[in-house]
């Protein structure tokens, strides 16, 4: 258990173009770590491709029927939802997550 932070954007802000720009803004202007903070459809497609084609990816979630789709990932794992930010803020090793959480809070303000 622990404390988690979740931010869900309104549907009109869940486009890849907006999310990619937002992720970059969180790094450039608000001090977030590089990488994905709000998942894009493109990112989930890359994850689905990895889980469907790479031997390491195929070994992940073996109980899922292949091919795994973006929708399956989005609906099955809360941390892989498009247009959402999730992090655990009570983890002692979560410095990177904390930086991202602070960046997201600054952006919301």
ABEGO torsion letter per residue (X at the ends): XEBBBBBBBBAAAABAAAAAAAAAAAAAAAGBBBEBABBBAAAAAAAAAAAAABAAAAABGAABBOBBBAAAAAAABAAABBGBBBBBAABAAAAAAAAAAAAAAAAAX
